[in-house]
Amino acid sequence: MTTRHSVRRIESEDNRLFKQIEKTLTGRGIRKYDAALISGSKMVADVLRASPELCEAWISTPKQPPPPATLPERTAWYELSSRLFQKLDISGTGAPLLLIKTPSIPSWRPEEGFVRGCSVLVPFQDPENVGAVIRSAVAFGAARVILLAESAHPYHPKALRASGGAVFAAALFRGPSVNDLSATLPIVALSQEGKDVAGFEFPQGFGLLPGVEGPGLPARFRAHAVAIPMAGSVESLNAATAAAIALYLWSRSNTI
């Protein structure tokens, strides 16, 4: 198969370029290089189709397909040994990877307030929870996703995988720490100490705030929190799951 792209072969893990790409498997590396790795044939194809301008490099092994004709000509092609490729393919997809330039994420300040609809405030330190809640936010029509200072990076490989690519469809913003949010803001907080969310009347424009894994919510938000009622001996729901249920209830309340 012919291709417009010339290949650069990398076989040593001491290679400077390989080390840089490997660092994009972490939130710190993503922030440093403004780059992230996309894995999985479907997500790679989706990004190629919807956002070709983000593509920085096609990464494959000698046994994998070369870059497709749809890949912008300026995009690099790195061919790695199988051993090096496996270090980058942490999800074990076995398909070529795509290195992208991460889109810039604008800032949101509490004094701006919230736009109409639901803005999901994300304090999750687990990238899988970040990806899952972004997926739910997009699925149920949230206006914004505001990543608080505590949040893992939305382009972390685990967040990307959990989001199913929804991160590219979400209106992402960066916010302050959860500890810097004022209790005077129209925030709907989720806590098992709160009142039953069934029948709750959501504000026209508000922030949905699930608790941080482990510590939960700051005390000032617990007094007016809402809860997802549960049966049985389970103490609490996964925070991203609770947020998904609340988003569903909010979306239903908008259609009734």
N, C-alpha and C positions, 0 to 999 in steps of 0.2 A: 504494500500500500504506500502510495506516495504522499508526501506531506510538504507544506511550505516552510516548516520549522526545522532548523538545524538543532541537533541534539548535543547536549553537554553531558558526558558520562561522569558519574561520581561513584567511587568505590571505597573511599576511606572515610571512616567516621571522624577523622581529624580534619577533614576538609572544612574550611571556614564557612562556605555556603551551606553545607549540610548542617553544621552546628547551629547556624542562624535559623534555618527552617525548623530544626528540631525544637528550638526554644519557643516556637509558636504553638506548641502543644500546651503551654502554660499561659495563664492570664497575664503574668508579668511580661512574657515574651511577646504576646499579642499587642500589649500596650506599647512596648518598646519599639517594635518594628511596624506597627499598624498593619499587620498581616495575620492571616489565619488559614488553616488547612481545612478543606472541604473533602469529606470522604463519602463513599456510597454512590453507586452509579446514578441513581435517581436524582440525588441532591446536586451532584456535579452537573448533570444534564440540565437541571432546572436553572442553576446559576448561569451556565453557558447561554441558555436561551434568554433569560430575563435580564441578566446584568453582565454582559461580556466585557464591559469597561472595567470591571473589578479584577479580571483575570490577570494574574502575574506569572504563573508557571504551571505547566502540565508536568506531573511527576509520575513516572512509571518504571517498570522493570523491562529488561529486554524481551520478556515473554508477553508483555501486555501491549494493547493497541497504542499506536502513535496518536498524537493530537488530532482531533477531528477537524474537518474543513471549516467548521463554524468557529473554531478558536481564533481570536484576533491574531494577525500575523506577528505583531510585536511581542506576543507572549512567549516566554522562554519555555524550553523543554529540557527537563532534567531526567536522565535515565540512571536509576540507582541499582546497585546490586540488590539481590533479593533480601539479603541480611539487613542492609540499611533501610530498604523500603518497609520491612516489617517493623522497624523502630518507629516509623512515622504512622503506619496504618494501625493505630492502637485499637481500632474497632474490629480489625480483622476482616475487612471487606474484600480484600484481594483484588480490588479494582483501582485503576489510576486515581491519583489524588489531584486536587486543584488548589494551588496557593493563590489566595485572593488578597487584594488590598481591602482592609476593613473600612466600611463607610464611616464618616465622622458622625458622632453622636452629640447633638446640641445639648446645652445645659438647661435645666429647669430650676427656678428659684421659688421657694415657698411663697414669697410675696406676690408672685404672679397669679397665684390661685390655680384652680383647675378649670379646664375647658368643659363644655357641655358633654355629658356622658360620664363614662367611668375611666379614670386613670389608675392603672394598677401600679402600686408602689411595691417595688421588689427589694427585699432586704436579704434574700437567700444567699448563703455562702456556698451551698452545694450547686455546682453548675447544672446538674441534671434537673434540680428543682427550678432553676432559672429558665432552662429551656422549656420545661413542662408548662410553667405559668405563662410564658410568652405564647406558646401554642394555644393555650386556653383563651388568652386575651384576644388573639386574632380570631379564633373560632367564634367567640361570642360578641365580637364587635366593639371591644374596648377602644376608646379614643386614643389612649396613650399607654405606654409602658415606661414608667420612671424607675430607673435603676438607682437605688440608693447606694451610698458609699460602701455599705457592707456587702453589696452584691458581687457574686462571681461574674466574670466577663461573659457577655452573651454570645461571643464568638469562640468560647472555649469549645474544643471538640465534643465534649460530653453535652454541653448546652445546645450546640448545633444539632446533634443527633436527637436529643430529646425534643427539640422544637420541631423536628421534621421539616426544617427549612422555613418555618413561620417567622423566624427572626428577620428574614428579608422582606417580609410583608408588614412588620410591626413598626409603628411610629415610636422609636426609641428615644429616650431622653436620659440625661444623667442628673441625679439629684443629690441632696446632702445626706448626711447620716440620719438614720431613723431617730436618733437622739436630738436632732436639730429641727424636727417637725413640731410645729405648734399645735397644741390641743384645740386651738380656736379654728383651725382649718376644718372644712367639711370632710372629715375622714371617717370612713366606715371601717372599723378595725374588727378583725376576726379573733375570737378567743373563746375557749370552752367555758370561761367564766361569764360570758355575755348572755344576753337574752336570745331566745329562739329567733332565728332569722326569718322563719316562716311568717309571711304577712308584713315584713318590714318594708317601710316606704323609703326607697332610695332617693337621695337628693338628685336634682337635675344635673349637677356637676359635682363630682366628688372623687376622692382618692380611696381606693380599696387597699387596706393594709393588713396583710397576714403577718403573723409573728415570725421572728427570726428563729431558725432551728435551734432548739435548746433553750435559750433565754426567753423566748416568747416576746411579748409586747412590753414597751415601757409602761409603768404603772398608770400614767396619766391617760392612757388610751383604754385601759381595761374597764373603767367605770361605765363607759357608753358603748362597749363592744357588742357584737352580735355573735351567735354561736350556731354551728351546724349540729343539730341534735343527733345523738347516736344511741343505739341499743347495744346491750352486751357489755363486755368487760374491757373494751378498748378505751384507753385513757384519752387519746386524741387522734385526729387524722393527720396524715402527712400535710404539711403546710400548703404545698402546691395543689393537692387534691381539694383541700378546704376552699382555696381561692377559686378553683374551677367550679365548684358547686355554687359558690356565691355569685360568680359571673353568670352562670346559667340562670339562677333565680332573678338576677338583675335584668338579663336579656329577655326573660319571659315577662317580667313586669312592664317592659317597654312595649310589648306586643299585645297586651291585654287591653 
